[in-house]
Amino acid sequence: MSYLNFDKNLMINLEQSLPKEMLRTNKSGAYHCTTIVGCNTRKQHGLLVIPIPDMDDKAHILLSSLDETVIQHGVPFNLGLHEYEGNVFSPNGHKYIREFSCETVPSMTFRVGGVILKKEKVFISHENRILIRYTLLDAHSETTLRFTPFLAFRNANDLCVENDAINKETRPVANGIATCLYHGYPELFMQLSSEPKWVGEGNWYKNIVYNKDRDRGIPYKEDLWVPGYFEVPIHKGESIIFSASTKEEDPKEFQKVYEDELLSRTSRTSFYNSLKNSAKQFYLKKPDGLYLMAGYPWYNVRARDELMALPGCTLAIDHKEDFEAMVATFEQALKRYIETGEKDKTIGEIDLPDIPLWLIWTIQQYRRNYGNAECKKRYGTLIKYLIEAIRDGKITNLTLHGNGLIYSFGKNTPVTWLSASIDGRPVIPRTGYIVEFNALWYNALCFYLSLYENDKRKYVAELRELAEKVKESFTATFLNPHGYLYDYVDGNYTDLEVRPNMVIAIGLEYSPLDRRERKRVLDLATRELLTPKGLRSLSPKSYAYRPVYVGNPYERELAVHQGPARPWLFGFYADAYLKIFGMSGTGFIERMLIGYEEEMTEGCIGSLSELYDANPPYTGRGAVSTAKNVGEILRTIRIVKEYNKLQNS
């Protein structure tokens, strides 16, 4: 049985199956995302969703869904599923599902009377193309398959309504048709491995409902264009492949392309393999470099998210060359911004003040995997460049003060990962001396000094003196009488809220706090912030605590950083815990990892959601698959393995 396997009883129960989603990407920005029963519940769901660089380089849905119908003795059995207004589901094809598995590729088995049909989907790497293979496992009489495509041709964050601007024309291609609904879009080629009959009976299917959007208090209904349908006979033991692509393909090659793609897949046979597979889904290969997407289905590349996720999504799964390629791409973009002020067209938010600090932390994880000498040779010059850029005041909104601490102004615009805003104003106006910024700054200095510990240069001595000043000022500024750290300090104002940013400060390889001080911070974080799904973004003792991320956009923006838990923060918690307790702490961290393994069959199966409610049952919310969460849990698994290896050696 597959690690990710769901039986008939779950699949036909929509209350249980509809919340479970699946994601496949082509590692070049295109994706396929829907529920495990094939019913789209978000406006971002689709069978073929692609970026269109000539338009806006944002995700656009071409093929929303594809209904399959089994026909025997002239009687149709539609396997599709859509929700319409009034909680009406039609045509209820989920009742024919017998099993869903997602070990190598998403696979669904249907049973209609004496017909047993297997459906498997594969997204072709670095192509805007999805292949769906249908295999007739059993049938006692002549069988025909009908395929009915639902087309959108819209931005993934918009909705379509019936209109007269649509181009309803189709043209024949090899074993299929091509169509383009609106100017500026590429043609969509829909073809089959066997020659079908095409019946062009165009109709609008109106008021299709996306219940996830309805629950979020945003527009949730749309009309989709169905240009007609394909029909093709199929025999017992035969496979037919449906291809949707932005260019015409050779139907004779469908089977070979499908099989070749399977060879590159990581089978999701365990917790680790599921996360490894998920990590590679975030890869984004473009002509100008290699990147890491922040998440799906609505994020692109974001600087801080990429740097947080990079070590886990590359080094922790032994993808060293990908790490080096992504850092090289990022380095070029960041240096260009520092020197000229030109923002990168792909990497968003590269102008945030803490980006150089997170890049140094990311490189530090490379040293952890490949040693001092190799890290120094490859990245020593870059680390020095970033440190000097900070010292020389070249980083926007990052000022080095005489006490060694760095200052950022964040009252008007969010500058940290707690980035929620309403009407452009930050919900949490973190400003001044920000705790994780300064912890990362101290860590960066110490990391550089450790690379050049035997260097007698005057420059190294200056940095050593600066690091000591930062350490002294950090403790004096952030360590409060209650034994934990202020979240930020601005003049005479000290923010007393208990937030997880102090855990970053104690989880870094070089912390400005001593062991006793780190232990007190860790104990408080364990009591007030730790959940089975990561650290809460705010203590439940706070008057501002909002544990559940639900409601309309305004309500969710108020709540997003006032309680809900983030799995990525557990990576820093685990670092801090193991630094204090050593090998004796691995058992506890391993037990906590069970909470994340449970998520492999919830939310987006095989991946981790953006955030989780801070109170039981810790429901996943937000983006269905998030790189920094996947990355940091992978990095934690790797660290625990290293500790256990040392213990057993």
C-alpha positions in Angstrom: 0.0 0.0 0.0 1.2 3.5 -0.8 2.3 5.9 2.0 -0.2 8.4 0.6 -3.2 6.2 0.0 -6.9 7.0 0.5 -9.6 4.4 0.2 -13.2 4.4 -1.1 -14.8 5.3 2.2 -12.8 8.5 2.5 -13.0 9.5 -1.1 -16.8 9.3 -1.4 -17.2 11.3 1.9 -16.8 14.9 0.6 -16.6 16.3 4.1 -13.3 14.3 4.4 -12.0 14.3 0.9 -12.6 17.9 -0.3 -10.2 19.5 2.2 -7.4 17.3 0.9 -5.5 18.9 -2.0 -2.6 17.9 -4.3 0.0 19.8 -6.1 2.4 19.0 -9.0 4.7 21.5 -10.7 6.9 21.5 -13.7 9.8 23.3 -11.8 9.5 26.2 -14.1 6.6 28.1 -12.6 3.6 26.0 -14.0 1.5 23.8 -11.8 -1.5 21.6 -11.4 -3.4 21.8 -8.2 -6.9 20.5 -7.1 -8.5 18.3 -4.5 -7.9 14.6 -4.4 -11.4 14.0 -5.8 -10.8 16.5 -8.7 -13.3 19.1 -7.6 -11.7 22.6 -7.7 -12.4 24.5 -4.4 -10.1 27.5 -5.0 -9.9 30.0 -7.9 -6.2 29.1 -8.1 -7.0 25.4 -8.7 -6.5 24.1 -12.3 -5.3 21.3 -14.4 -2.8 23.4 -16.4 -1.7 26.7 -14.8 1.2 28.5 -16.3 3.2 31.7 -16.1 2.9 33.9 -19.2 6.1 36.1 -19.4 4.8 38.1 -22.4 1.7 39.1 -20.4 2.7 39.6 -16.8 4.7 36.5 -15.8 2.0 35.6 -13.3 0.1 32.3 -13.1 -2.8 31.9 -15.5 -5.2 29.0 -15.7 -5.8 27.7 -19.2 -7.4 24.3 -18.5 -9.4 24.4 -15.3 -10.6 20.8 -15.3 -11.4 17.8 -17.4 -14.5 15.7 -17.0 -14.2 12.0 -17.9 -17.2 10.0 -18.9 -17.4 6.2 -19.2 -19.9 5.1 -21.9 -21.3 1.5 -22.2 -24.3 0.4 -24.1 -25.0 4.1 -24.9 -25.3 5.0 -21.1 -22.9 7.7 -19.9 -21.4 7.6 -16.4 -19.7 11.0 -15.7 -16.7 10.8 -13.4 -16.4 14.6 -12.9 -17.3 16.7 -9.9 -18.1 20.4 -9.6 -19.9 22.5 -6.9 -22.6 24.8 -7.9 -24.6 27.4 -5.9 -26.8 26.0 -3.0 -24.2 23.3 -2.0 -25.1 21.3 -5.1 -22.5 18.9 -6.4 -22.7 17.6 -9.9 -22.2 15.1 -11.6 -21.1 13.3 -8.4 -18.4 11.3 -10.1 -16.7 10.8 -6.7 -19.1 8.0 -5.9 -17.3 5.8 -8.5 -13.8 6.3 -6.9 -12.4 3.3 -5.3 -8.9 4.5 -4.4 -6.5 7.4 -4.6 -2.8 7.0 -4.3 0.0 9.5 -4.7 3.2 7.4 -4.3 5.0 8.4 -7.5 2.2 10.2 -9.5 -1.4 11.0 -8.5 -3.4 7.9 -9.3 -7.1 7.3 -9.0 -9.1 4.1 -9.6 -12.8 4.2 -10.7 -15.3 1.4 -10.8 -18.4 1.8 -12.9 -20.4 -1.5 -12.9 -18.0 -3.9 -14.6 -15.6 -1.2 -15.7 -12.4 -0.5 -13.7 -10.5 2.5 -15.0 -7.2 3.8 -13.7 -6.3 7.5 -14.1 -2.7 8.8 -13.6 -1.4 12.3 -14.0 2.2 13.5 -14.6 3.4 17.1 -15.1 6.3 17.2 -17.6 9.4 18.9 -16.1 10.2 22.4 -17.5 7.4 22.2 -20.0 3.9 23.7 -19.9 2.4 20.3 -20.3 0.4 17.7 -18.4 -0.2 14.1 -19.4 -3.0 12.0 -18.0 -3.0 8.3 -18.7 -6.2 6.3 -18.6 -5.9 2.5 -18.4 -8.9 0.2 -18.7 -8.2 -2.5 -16.2 -11.4 -4.4 -16.7 -14.5 -4.2 -18.9 -17.1 -6.8 -20.1 -18.4 -4.9 -23.1 -17.4 -2.2 -25.5 -16.3 1.0 -23.8 -15.9 4.6 -24.9 -14.3 7.4 -23.0 -15.5 11.0 -23.3 -13.3 13.9 -22.3 -14.9 17.3 -21.6 -12.5 20.2 -21.0 -13.5 23.2 -18.9 -11.5 26.3 -20.0 -10.7 29.5 -18.1 -7.9 31.5 -19.7 -7.5 33.9 -16.9 -5.2 35.1 -14.1 -5.2 32.5 -11.3 -6.4 35.2 -8.8 -9.3 36.4 -11.0 -12.6 34.8 -12.0 -14.2 34.4 -15.4 -17.8 35.3 -16.3 -19.7 34.7 -19.5 -18.7 37.3 -22.0 -18.8 38.1 -25.8 -15.0 38.8 -26.0 -14.3 35.0 -26.1 -12.9 33.4 -29.2 -14.9 30.2 -29.6 -13.0 28.9 -32.5 -11.0 25.6 -32.5 -8.7 24.2 -35.1 -7.8 20.6 -35.7 -4.3 19.3 -34.8 -2.9 15.7 -34.6 -5.4 13.7 -32.6 -7.0 16.8 -31.1 -7.7 20.5 -31.2 -6.1 23.8 -30.5 -7.9 26.9 -29.1 -7.2 30.3 -27.6 -10.0 32.1 -25.9 -8.5 35.6 -25.6 -5.8 37.7 -27.2 -2.4 37.6 -25.6 -2.7 34.0 -24.4 -0.9 31.1 -25.9 -2.9 28.4 -27.7 -4.0 25.4 -25.7 -3.4 22.1 -27.5 -5.5 19.2 -26.3 -4.5 15.9 -27.9 -4.9 12.1 -27.3 -2.6 9.2 -28.0 -5.4 7.6 -30.0 -7.4 9.4 -32.7 -10.7 10.7 -31.1 -13.9 12.1 -32.4 -14.3 15.8 -31.6 -17.8 17.1 -31.0 -17.8 20.9 -31.0 -20.8 21.8 -28.9 -19.7 25.0 -27.1 -21.5 26.0 -23.9 -20.9 28.1 -20.8 -21.1 26.2 -17.5 -22.2 28.9 -15.1 -21.9 29.6 -11.4 -19.3 27.1 -10.5 -18.5 27.6 -6.8 -15.1 27.6 -5.1 -16.0 26.9 -1.4 -12.5 27.8 0.0 -12.9 31.3 -1.5 -16.4 31.5 -0.2 -15.1 30.7 3.3 -12.5 33.5 2.9 -15.1 36.1 2.2 -13.9 36.8 -1.3 -15.6 36.3 -4.8 -16.1 32.6 -5.3 -18.3 31.9 -8.4 -17.3 31.7 -12.0 -18.4 30.7 -15.5 -16.3 28.3 -17.5 -16.3 27.7 -21.3 -16.6 24.1 -22.5 -15.9 24.1 -26.3 -17.1 20.5 -26.8 -15.8 17.0 -26.0 -13.6 14.2 -27.3 -14.8 10.6 -27.6 -12.4 7.6 -28.1 -13.0 3.8 -27.8 -10.8 2.0 -25.3 -10.2 -1.8 -24.9 -9.4 -3.9 -21.8 -5.7 -3.6 -21.0 -5.3 -0.5 -23.2 -4.0 2.9 -22.1 -4.9 6.2 -23.6 -3.0 9.4 -22.8 -4.5 12.9 -22.8 -2.1 15.8 -23.3 -2.7 19.4 -22.5 0.1 21.7 -23.7 1.0 25.1 -25.0 2.5 23.6 -28.2 1.5 20.8 -30.5 3.0 17.4 -29.6 3.5 14.1 -31.4 0.9 11.7 -30.1 3.2 8.8 -31.0 5.6 10.0 -28.3 3.1 10.4 -25.5 3.9 7.0 -23.9 7.6 7.4 -24.0 7.5 10.9 -22.6 5.3 9.7 -19.8 7.6 6.8 -18.9 10.7 8.9 -19.1 9.2 11.5 -16.7 8.4 8.8 -14.2 12.0 7.8 -13.9 12.9 11.3 -12.5 10.3 11.1 -9.7 11.0 10.5 -6.0 8.5 8.0 -4.7 6.6 9.3 -1.7 7.1 6.2 0.4 8.0 7.9 3.7 7.7 11.2 5.6 11.2 12.2 4.4 10.6 11.3 0.8 7.3 13.2 0.8 9.0 16.3 1.9 11.9 15.8 -0.5 9.4 15.5 -3.3 7.6 18.6 -2.1 10.9 20.5 -1.8 11.7 19.9 -5.5 8.3 21.2 -6.5 9.4 24.7 -5.5 12.4 24.8 -7.9 12.0 27.4 -10.6 14.3 27.2 -13.6 14.4 30.2 -15.8 16.8 31.3 -18.6 18.6 33.7 -16.3 19.1 31.3 -13.3 17.7 28.9 -10.7 15.3 30.1 -8.0 13.0 28.7 -5.3 9.3 29.6 -5.2 7.9 30.7 -1.9 4.9 28.5 -2.1 1.8 27.5 -4.1 -0.7 28.3 -5.3 -0.3 32.1 -5.1 3.3 33.0 -4.2 6.1 33.7 -6.5 9.8 34.1 -5.5 10.3 36.1 -2.3 13.8 36.9 -1.1 13.4 36.2 2.6 11.4 33.0 2.0 13.8 31.7 -0.5 16.8 32.2 1.8 15.0 30.6 4.8 13.9 27.6 2.7 17.1 27.1 0.6 19.2 25.0 3.0 16.4 22.5 3.7 15.2 22.3 0.1 18.6 21.7 -1.3 21.4 20.8 1.1 19.2 18.6 3.4 18.2 16.5 0.4 21.8 16.4 -1.1 21.2 18.8 -3.9 24.5 20.7 -3.4 24.7 21.9 -7.0 21.2 23.4 -6.9 22.1 25.3 -3.7 25.2 26.7 -5.4 23.2 27.7 -8.5 20.4 29.4 -6.5 22.9 31.3 -4.3 24.8 32.4 -7.4 21.5 33.7 -9.0 20.6 35.4 -5.7 24.0 36.9 -5.2 23.9 38.6 -8.6 20.5 40.1 -8.0 21.3 41.3 -4.5 24.6 42.9 -5.5 22.9 44.7 -8.4 20.3 46.1 -6.0 22.9 47.2 -3.4 25.1 48.9 -6.0 22.5 50.4 -8.4 19.1 50.2 -6.6 17.7 48.1 -9.4 15.2 45.5 -8.1 15.2 42.0 -9.5 12.4 41.2 -11.9 12.0 37.7 -10.4 13.0 37.9 -6.8 10.5 40.0 -4.9 11.2 42.0 -1.7 15.0 41.9 -2.3 15.0 45.5 -0.9 14.1 44.4 2.7 16.8 45.3 5.2 17.4 41.8 6.6 18.0 40.1 3.3 21.8 40.2 3.5 21.7 38.8 7.0 19.5 35.9 5.9 21.9 35.2 2.9 24.8 34.9 5.3 22.7 32.5 7.5 21.9 30.5 4.4 25.6 30.2 3.5 26.4 29.2 7.1 24.3 26.1 6.6 26.5 25.2 3.6 29.5 25.3 6.0 27.6 23.0 8.3 27.3 20.4 5.5 30.6 20.8 3.6 33.1 22.2 6.0 35.1 25.4 6.7 37.6 25.2 3.9 35.1 24.7 1.1 32.7 27.4 2.4 35.5 29.9 2.9 36.8 29.3 -0.7 33.4 29.6 -2.3 31.7 32.2 -0.2 34.3 34.0 2.0 34.5 37.0 -0.3 30.7 37.3 -0.5 30.2 37.2 3.3 32.8 40.0 3.7 31.1 42.0 0.9 27.7 41.8 2.8 29.2 42.7 6.1 30.9 45.7 4.7 27.8 46.8 2.9 26.0 46.8 6.3 28.9 48.7 7.9 29.1 51.2 5.1 25.3 51.9 5.2 24.7 50.6 1.7 21.7 48.5 2.8 18.4 50.3 2.6 16.8 51.0 5.9 19.5 49.2 7.9 21.7 51.6 10.0 24.6 50.5 12.1 24.7 52.5 15.4 27.7 53.2 17.6 26.6 50.5 20.1 27.1 47.9 17.4 23.4 47.2 16.9 21.5 47.7 13.6 18.4 49.8 13.4 15.4 49.6 10.9 12.4 51.9 10.7 9.2 49.9 10.3 6.4 52.1 11.6 5.0 52.9 8.1 5.8 49.8 6.1 6.5 46.3 7.4 10.2 45.4 7.3 10.2 42.0 9.0 8.5 38.6 8.3 5.6 39.8 10.5 4.4 41.6 7.4 0.7 41.9 7.8 -0.7 45.3 6.9 -4.1 47.0 6.5 -4.4 50.0 4.2 -0.6 49.9 3.8 0.1 50.2 7.5 1.7 47.4 9.5 -0.5 45.5 11.9 2.6 45.0 14.1 4.9 48.1 13.6 8.2 46.5 14.6 10.7 49.2 14.4 14.1 50.2 15.9 16.3 47.5 17.2 14.6 44.3 16.0 15.6 41.2 17.9 16.2 38.7 15.1 17.9 41.3 12.9 20.5 41.9 15.6 20.9 38.3 16.5 21.5 37.5 12.8 24.0 40.4 12.7 26.0 39.0 15.6 25.8 35.6 14.1 27.1 36.9 10.8 30.1 38.6 12.4 31.0 35.5 14.4 30.5 33.2 11.4 33.0 35.3 9.3 35.5 35.3 12.2 35.2 31.5 12.5 36.2 31.2 8.8 39.3 33.4 9.5 40.0 32.5 13.1 43.8 32.4 12.6 43.9 35.5 10.4 46.1 38.2 11.9 44.8 41.0 9.7 43.7 44.3 11.3 40.4 43.9 9.6 39.7 40.7 11.4 40.6 42.2 14.7 38.2 45.1 14.0 35.4 42.7 13.4 36.2 40.8 16.5 36.0 44.0 18.5 32.7 44.8 16.8 31.2 41.4 17.6 32.1 41.8 21.3 30.3 45.2 21.3 27.2 43.7 19.6 27.1 40.9 22.1 27.3 43.3 25.1 24.7 45.7 23.6 22.4 42.9 22.5 22.1 41.6 26.1 21.8 45.0 27.6 19.0 46.0 25.1 16.9 42.9 24.6 17.3 40.7 27.7 14.5 41.7 30.1 14.1 41.1 33.9 11.6 38.3 33.1 14.3 36.2 31.4 13.1 36.4 27.8 13.9 38.9 25.0 12.1 42.0 24.0 10.7 41.6 20.4 11.9 45.1 19.4 13.2 48.2 21.2 12.8 51.7 19.9 14.2 54.4 22.1 12.4 54.1 25.5 9.8 51.7 24.1 10.4 48.0 24.7 7.9 45.5 23.2 7.0 42.9 25.8 5.0 40.6 23.6 6.2 37.0 23.7 6.9 36.1 20.1 9.1 33.4 18.4 11.7 35.8 17.1 13.6 35.4 20.3 13.9 31.7 19.4 15.7 32.6 16.3 18.2 34.5 18.5 18.9 31.4 20.6 18.8 28.9 17.7 21.6 30.5 15.6 25.0 28.9 15.6 26.4 31.9 17.4 24.0 33.4 19.9 24.8 36.5 21.9 23.3 34.9 25.0 25.0 32.4 27.3 23.7 28.9 28.0 21.7 29.9 31.1 20.1 32.8 29.3 19.3 30.7 26.3 17.7 28.0 28.6 15.4 30.5 30.1 14.2 31.8 26.7 13.8 28.2 25.5 11.7 27.3 28.6 9.3 30.2 28.0 9.0 29.5 24.3 8.2 25.8 25.1 5.5 26.8 27.6 3.8 29.5 25.6 4.7 29.1 21.9 5.4 25.5 21.1 2.6 23.5 19.3 2.7 20.2 17.3 2.7 22.4 14.1 5.4 24.9 14.9 5.8 28.0 17.1 2.9 30.3 17.7 3.5 33.8 16.4 2.2 35.2 19.7 1.7 33.9 23.2 -1.9 33.0 24.2 -1.4 35.2 27.2 -1.5 38.3 25.0 -4.6 40.4 24.8 -4.0 40.5 21.0 -4.0 36.7 20.6 -6.0 35.5 17.6 -5.4 31.7 17.3 -7.6 31.0 14.2 -6.8 32.3 10.8 -10.4 32.6 9.3 -12.8 35.2 8.2 -12.8 37.9 5.6 -9.5 39.4 4.3 -9.5 42.1 7.0 -10.0 39.6 9.8 -7.4 37.3 8.5 -4.8 40.1 8.2 -5.4 41.0 11.8 -4.9 37.4 12.9 -2.1 36.1 10.6 0.8 37.1 13.0 -1.2 37.2 16.2 -1.2 33.5 17.1 -1.2 31.1 14.2 1.8 28.7 14.2 4.6 28.4 11.6 6.5 25.1 11.1 9.6 26.8 9.8 10.2 28.3 13.3 10.5 24.8 14.7 13.8 24.5 12.8 15.3 27.3 15.0 13.6 25.8 18.1 15.2 22.4 17.4 18.6 24.1 16.9 18.3 25.9 20.2 17.0 22.8 22.0 19.8 20.5 20.8 22.5 23.2 21.5 21.3 23.1 25.2 20.5 19.4 25.7 22.8 17.8 23.1 22.3 14.2 22.1 19.8 13.7 25.0 17.5 16.1 23.3 17.1 14.2 20.0 14.3 12.0 21.3 12.1 15.0 22.1 12.7 16.6 18.7 11.9 13.3 17.0 8.6 13.1 18.9 7.7 16.6 17.9 8.4 15.8 14.2 5.5 13.3 14.4 3.2 16.3 14.4 4.4 17.3 10.9 4.3 13.8 9.6 0.6 13.7 10.4 0.2 16.6 7.9 1.3 14.4 5.0 -2.3 13.2 4.6 -4.0 16.5 5.5 -4.2 19.8 3.6 -1.9 19.5 0.6 -0.9 15.9 0.8 2.8 15.3 1.1 3.5 18.9 1.9 3.0 21.6 4.6 0.6 24.5 4.7 1.7 28.1 5.2 0.4 28.3 8.8 -1.7 26.4 11.3 -4.3 27.5 13.9 -2.6 28.0 17.2 -5.2 26.0 19.1 -6.3 22.4 18.6 -7.0 20.8 16.2 -4.2 23.0 14.6 -5.9 23.2 11.2 -3.7 24.2 8.2 -4.5 27.5 6.5 -3.1 29.8 3.9 -1.0 28.7 0.9 -1.3 24.9 0.6 2.4 24.2 0.1 5.1 26.5 1.5 8.8 26.2 0.9 10.3 27.6 4.2 8.1 25.2 6.2 9.1 22.2 4.1 12.7 23.3 4.0 13.1 23.8 7.8 11.5 20.5 8.7 13.8 18.8 6.2 16.8 20.6 7.8 15.6 19.5 11.2 15.4 15.9 10.1 18.9 16.1 8.8 20.2 17.6 12.0 18.6 14.9 14.1 20.2 12.3 11.9 23.6 13.9 12.4 23.2 13.9 16.2 22.1 10.3 16.2 25.0 9.3 13.9 27.4 10.9 16.3 25.7 9.1 19.2 26.1 5.7 17.5 29.6 6.2 16.3 
